[in-house]
Amino acid sequence: MNLESIIRERADVLAYEAERYPATAHIAQLWLINALRWAGLRDDVSLERHLRLRIAGLSRLRREELERTASARLHPGIIQA
């Protein structure tokens, strides 16, 4: 198993964990961004593409969580699903 496949596998695990535990999404995203920089230095286009997809997914997840939190603050009597 080479380093690129280890990074790809770790990115998948972090993305999965962030979906289950949204409070960890920001740390997972930072790790993925650092891995993306490393992949860029190695000119690994395939790994870069994979990491960008995972980062985009985490960005969407974090944005949805922030919107849900903001909505709960604005409307404290409404239970969010």
Buried (B, 14 or more C-beta within 10 A) or exposed (E): EEEBEEBBEBBEEBBEBBBEEBEBBEEBBEBBBEBBEBBEEEEBEEBBEBBBEBBEBBEEBBEEBEEEEEEEEEEEEEEEE
